[in-house]
């Protein structure tokens, strides 16, 4: 008997499932695993990532420029207890991270939370999740890249040079075009086109430098450490600590980038959960250490209204102007690392959606030479580069938070669904304290979404309306899951997922030519 696949053309309108039935139709997990191994159109992504590269992808997307500026905004809220706020925010992020770890072991596909949602809640919620991820990844890349002009200028200032606003700021911010931002995105795009393995190793090197710079700050700051700066510990009370935790929570967004590498990991069911958990440990430890070192070096009142607090602490402690150069270069590297890893995740999300027929096929084409989605990377990278160069994002960047939190909440719900409905599936990682942990994770995400501003909700609503039009204009008619007859869909759904092969046989020669 021929096994049905999702490669057939969508059905004619007369045979298409009803709207409600199509929105609730789930993509079989076994089919996702099969597609990850066989690729789409005969070419699959190259499995070249070990746990180190996966961890660095997650750390690279998470540990960014936020820690370089976040203290000046959050310390006045929490006082010396800011390190407790970072710990609380880390725990809140961990509630969702453990759910990602379980789902990554179950569904080692490139689509991250989009694929997890498709397997559990159906096409309708999967489309919403994927559309949120498109917003999160694309806007966050552009938002981070926009800061490149500022840090490049700070680097040049050490040598008495500066870029004119006309070529370092977007329209509306006193300039014409932000060329440094566009160059940053373009370089990341070119690197991703050349190959995922090369991109991962370069990202690993950048992350090592980035971590080294933050540890260097801690070493210098501890030379001026004064324990009296921690008294009283809670001058703003517990409410202040909670308020600061809500603000710094967004410093943890990005760990989900590792889960988009499900089809490029050598042993995804083992390594993806490890990478996600390890990256959370690394990032939380560094954030808490930096916060303690900063408060120890300066009283908490000093931070109010202080921009680039870490740089100022280093300059005042050492009296050396070259410190500004070191940290400006570090900030540029942090931007490059985030742009590279988040742009990588964006292309893999669209690859999965294209494979399912929900976005045009060009995003799912994988090059036989490089083993990467070249066309999709060029399209996405070009669009993001133009956005970063021409649009002053401002409050629009806040929309990345709401899209991320929504996706996090869906993953927590997906864990609960599969535990209840597919308990027989083999899990390489299990969420501890089930079901309390995913329930708390979903509630935490919902609470943080509710506390976002009205402007952010307005942007989110408009984006959802655009997504609704895109789904009914293209996705619903071209969905490959909807192309299956009732009998074919039932057969695919009843199949057990195939085992992901152990690493690591040599890659097919056709992918290395």
Protein Blocks (a to p, Z undefined) as FASTA:
>chain_A
ZZddfkbccddfklpccfklmmmpccdfklmmmmmmnogohiacddfbdfklmmmmmmmm
mmccklmmmmmmmmmmnommlmmmmmmmmmmmmmmmmmmmmmmmmmccfklmmlmmmmmn
ojklmmmmmmmmmmmmmmmmmmmmmmmmmmmmmmmmmnopacdfklmccehilpabdfkl
mmmmmmmmmmmmnomklmmmmmmmmmmmmmmmmmmmmmmmmmmgcfklmpcfblnojmlm
mmmmmmmmmmmgojlmmmmmmmmcfblmlmmmmmmmmmmmmmmmmmmmmmmmmmmmpcfk
lmgopahkllmmmmmmnopaklmmmmmmmmmmmmmmmmmmmmmmmmmmmmmmmmnopacf
klmpccfklopafklmmmmmmmmmmmmmmmcfklmmmmmmmmmmmmmmmmmmmmmmmmmm
mmmbccfbdcehiaklmmmmmmmmmmmmmmpcfklmmmmmmmmmmmmmmmmmmmmmmomk
lmpcfklmmmmmmpccdddddddddddfklmZZ
